[in-house]
Amino acid sequence: MKIRAAHRRQRRLIGLTPLIDVVFILLFFFMLASSLQNWQGIRFQLAGTSSTMLEQRNTLRYVVHPGARIERDGERLELAAFAGFIESQPPDRLLVLVPAPETPLQDLVSVVDTAELAGLKRIIFGTRP
């Protein structure tokens, strides 16, 4: 003898509309969470241990201070004056940038960008003697 249950369990179907809502919410979340920036690196070279490269006549050696102020032989330049001077130089000259202590990286990047826009191709970072 079989005993039948008084009420039968019905399967509930998951509606399609809530699934679509969840998919759009997840899509929206991941679009906001992902970074759409295009990160680019800066290629640079450090000065070698030999000082022969730095003793060339074609070498421009500048100290970069905080605020993107540039100094050469005790003379301080602002970034605009530096750009004007660099534009008058031949593009094959070597530019050695020496960061002063506490100089932010962004200031160094600004000076490198200015020198590259002015036409210099050979830029390296040096250290204080």
C-alpha positions in Angstrom: 0.0 0.0 0.0 1.3 3.4 -1.0 0.7 6.4 1.1 0.6 9.6 -0.8 1.6 12.8 0.7 -1.1 15.3 1.2 0.7 18.0 -0.8 3.3 17.6 -3.3 6.4 19.7 -3.3 6.6 21.9 -6.3 9.8 22.9 -7.8 10.3 26.6 -8.0 11.8 27.8 -11.2 14.3 30.6 -11.0 13.0 33.5 -13.1 15.1 34.9 -15.9 14.7 38.5 -14.9 16.5 38.2 -11.5 19.4 36.4 -13.2 19.8 39.2 -15.8 19.7 41.7 -13.0 22.5 39.9 -11.1 24.6 39.7 -14.3 24.3 43.4 -14.9 25.1 44.2 -11.3 28.2 42.1 -11.5 29.2 43.6 -14.9 28.7 47.1 -13.4 30.8 46.2 -10.4 33.7 44.9 -12.4 33.7 47.8 -14.8 34.0 50.2 -11.9 36.6 48.1 -10.1 38.9 47.6 -13.0 41.4 50.3 -13.9 41.2 51.5 -17.5 44.5 53.5 -17.3 47.2 52.7 -19.8 50.4 52.5 -17.6 53.6 53.3 -19.4 57.1 53.0 -18.2 60.1 55.4 -18.6 63.3 54.0 -20.0 66.3 55.3 -18.3 69.9 54.4 -17.7 72.0 54.8 -14.6 75.4 56.3 -14.8 78.1 53.6 -14.8 80.9 53.3 -12.3 83.5 54.6 -14.7 83.7 58.4 -14.8 85.0 58.5 -18.4 81.5 58.9 -19.7 80.8 61.8 -17.4 84.0 63.7 -18.3 83.1 64.2 -21.9 82.7 67.7 -23.2 79.3 66.8 -24.6 77.9 66.1 -21.1 75.3 68.4 -19.4 75.2 67.6 -15.6 72.2 69.0 -13.6 71.0 68.5 -10.1 67.2 68.3 -9.8 65.8 69.7 -6.6 62.2 69.4 -5.2 59.7 71.5 -7.1 61.4 70.6 -10.4 64.1 73.3 -9.9 67.3 72.5 -11.7 70.8 73.6 -10.7 74.1 73.6 -12.6 77.3 75.0 -11.1 75.3 76.9 -8.5 72.9 78.5 -11.0 69.3 77.6 -10.4 66.8 77.3 -13.3 63.1 76.9 -13.5 61.7 74.2 -15.8 60.8 76.7 -18.6 64.3 78.2 -18.7 65.8 74.7 -18.6 63.6 73.8 -21.6 64.7 76.8 -23.6 68.4 76.0 -22.9 68.0 72.4 -23.8 66.3 73.2 -27.1 69.4 75.2 -28.1 71.6 72.1 -27.5 72.5 69.5 -30.1 70.3 66.3 -29.7 73.3 64.0 -29.3 74.5 65.7 -26.0 74.4 63.5 -22.9 72.2 64.8 -20.0 73.0 63.6 -16.6 70.3 64.3 -14.0 71.3 64.0 -10.4 68.4 63.9 -7.9 68.9 65.9 -4.7 67.8 64.2 -1.5 64.0 64.4 -0.9 63.3 65.1 -4.6 59.9 63.5 -5.5 59.9 61.1 -8.4 57.3 63.2 -10.2 59.7 66.1 -10.3 62.3 63.9 -12.0 59.8 62.7 -14.5 58.8 66.3 -15.3 62.4 67.2 -16.0 62.9 64.0 -18.2 59.7 64.8 -20.1 60.9 68.4 -20.7 64.3 67.3 -21.9 62.8 64.7 -24.3 60.3 67.2 -25.7 63.2 69.6 -26.2 64.9 67.0 -28.4 67.5 65.3 -26.1 67.7 61.6 -26.6 70.5 60.6 -24.2 69.4 61.0 -20.6 70.8 59.1 -17.7 70.6 59.4 -13.9 73.7 60.0 -11.9 74.8 60.2 -8.3 76.4 62.9 -6.3 80.2 62.6 -6.2 
